[in-house]
Amino acid sequence: MKNTRNEKTAAQIAAEAGISRRKYFYQKARKGYLETIKDKLEDDSLYQEFADIVERFVNNKLKSINPDMLRTLSEQEPDKLTEIIKECVAKPEEARKTIRRSLIVTEAIHIFLDAWVNQAYADAAKAAGMSKSQYITQLLTENVPA
């Protein structure tokens, strides 16, 4: 599709900034979610400290707070949001862990089963009216301390 409005495309903006398109979109998303968080927080100084933490760890893969985490965080109620951000500001090195621990985040895990065990779980799941994945998830999360 041709750009008829003489506006720069994302690729052009990214090229001028010397970054990839993917990194440009991450920056744009991060900025948008931070704005949403700012609107929900009543304390501007708390927001500023949190935004500084996010920017400080942007290039650290182990400590960075990605846009998906910010999106989930921005969807929280103001009370819970304030509580999580206060925790992050208190321990900036552990901000990513704090956010992940505070929010319900689904993570994929892969397990390898013998064929007969796999079939047994498939049969039990079918009897329970669930998919095998849902059945195993239920088994793994039952009686887990909070």
Secondary structure, 3 states (H helix, E strand, C coil): CCCCCCCCCHHHHHHHHCCCHHHHHHHHHHHHHHHHHHHHCCCHHHHHHHHHHHHHCCCCCCCCCCHHHHHHHHCCCHHHHHHHHHHHHHCHHHHHHHHHHHCCCCCCCCCCCCHHHHHHHHHHHHHHCCCHHHHHHHHHHCCCCC
